[in-house]
Amino acid sequence: MALINARRHPVRLAVVLALLAVAATVLFVAVRGGSAQAPASSGAALSLRWAAEPGELEIVAVGYRPREFAQVRVGSAAWRRVRADGTGTVRLSVPVDGASAGTTVVVDGRAVAGGSRSLAGGVPPVVAARGPADAVPWVVSVVLVLIALGAAFSGRRPAGAGTRGEAGNPAAGLALPRRAHPGAHRRGVGGPGDTRPVGALTAL
């Protein structure tokens, strides 16, 4: 099997690259979509989502006075004091039981203008376990990669690979004719074909 020649088969090379690009895109979308979770929020000011670690809930609340403390409470648990960052955003990750979907989350503090600011939302449900449908993008990507590899490597054998010609056997060019013999041009001394003078023959 020989690798595709880019100069001789530019269209085939373009098809191979396109298949690999599609396979990579399918995998990227599958991984990105599988890790993303829709947050449950009471408007754009409060965002609640499950973190990558199981049992960790990420709480993000905006609109509070920068560098001041706010209080966060999940269900009937104790209040937690969290300092807002320079943009007035309160961020906190708390361990929450996955079965407590719908539990109230409250963030209470001071707004930028100085008044009281309280936001509330509910714990989002845990993302359902993965099923057979999640394997479809991987199967599609594997098939595309196999097709690309099949197109990249031609099934033809290189010329002269199965026969021993001049390229495969350097001694083939030195082969003598079948009826010829290396010593055929030599003739016996004094034979009918010897044209040397008689004196030379006597000296020998």
RAJO-V762132 format. One record per residue. N is the residue number from 0. RES is the residue in one letter. SS is DSSP state (H for helix, E for strand, L for the rest). PSI is psi in whole degrees, 0 to 359 (none if undefined). Layout:
# RAJO-V762132
N;RES;SS;PSI
N;RES;SS;PSI
This chain:
# RAJO-V762132
0;M;L;136
1;A;E;146
2;L;E;147
3;I;L;141
4;N;L;119
5;A;L;329
6;R;L;324
7;R;L;331
8;H;L;67
9;P;H;327
10;V;H;317
11;R;H;321
12;L;H;321
13;A;H;321
14;V;H;318
15;V;H;314
16;L;H;322
17;A;H;319
18;L;H;318
19;L;H;322
20;A;H;320
21;V;H;319
22;A;H;316
23;A;H;322
24;T;H;319
25;V;H;316
26;L;H;319
27;F;H;316
28;V;H;321
29;A;H;315
30;V;H;318
31;R;H;319
32;G;H;328
33;G;H;328
34;S;H;340
35;A;L;143
36;Q;L;138
37;A;L;126
38;P;L;152
39;A;E;123
40;S;L;156
41;S;L;70
42;G;L;186
43;A;L;351
44;A;L;332
45;L;E;127
46;S;E;130
47;L;E;124
48;R;E;155
49;W;E;136
50;A;L;175
51;A;L;324
52;E;L;134
53;P;L;138
54;G;L;5
55;E;E;125
56;L;E;127
57;E;E;126
58;I;E;124
59;V;E;120
60;A;E;136
61;V;L;163
62;G;L;16
63;Y;E;166
64;R;L;129
65;P;L;143
66;R;L;14
67;E;L;161
68;F;E;145
69;A;E;161
70;Q;E;136
71;V;E;135
72;R;E;135
73;V;E;114
74;G;L;230
75;S;L;13
76;A;L;169
77;A;L;156
78;W;L;145
79;R;E;134
80;R;E;126
81;V;E;132
82;R;E;132
83;A;L;153
84;D;L;191
85;G;L;341
86;T;L;3
87;G;L;24
88;T;L;132
89;V;E;124
90;R;E;135
91;L;E;140
92;S;E;123
93;V;E;146
94;P;E;126
95;V;L;139
96;D;L;133
97;G;L;340
98;A;L;357
99;S;L;38
100;A;L;136
101;G;L;352
102;T;L;139
103;T;E;137
104;V;E;126
105;V;E;134
106;V;E;118
107;D;E;136
108;G;E;201
109;R;E;136
110;A;E;172
111;V;L;323
112;A;L;349
113;G;L;346
114;G;L;180
115;S;E;143
116;R;E;121
117;S;E;128
118;L;E;144
119;A;E;148
120;G;E;179
121;G;E;147
122;V;L;127
123;P;L;156
124;P;L;153
125;V;L;141
126;V;L;137
127;A;L;155
128;A;L;154
129;R;L;144
130;G;L;189
131;P;H;332
132;A;H;335
133;D;H;341
134;A;H;350
135;V;H;313
136;P;H;324
137;W;H;319
138;V;H;317
139;V;H;318
140;S;H;319
141;V;H;319
142;V;H;317
143;L;H;319
144;V;H;319
145;L;H;320
146;I;H;319
147;A;H;319
148;L;H;321
149;G;H;326
150;A;H;331
151;A;H;327
152;F;E;115
153;S;E;154
154;G;L;358
155;R;L;145
156;R;L;144
157;P;L;148
158;A;L;131
159;G;L;2
160;A;L;332
161;G;L;352
162;T;L;155
163;R;L;85
164;G;L;206
165;E;L;327
166;A;L;324
167;G;L;335
168;N;L;100
169;P;H;333
170;A;H;354
171;A;H;327
172;G;H;342
173;L;H;3
174;A;L;137
175;L;L;159
176;P;L;154
177;R;L;322
178;R;L;349
179;A;L;156
180;H;L;141
181;P;L;328
182;G;L;15
183;A;L;334
184;H;L;349
185;R;L;140
186;R;L;151
187;G;L;147
188;V;L;129
189;G;L;7
190;G;L;181
191;P;L;333
192;G;L;2
193;D;L;122
194;T;L;7
195;R;L;155
196;P;L;158
197;V;H;326
198;G;H;322
199;A;H;326
200;L;H;323
201;T;H;322
202;A;H;326
203;L;L;none
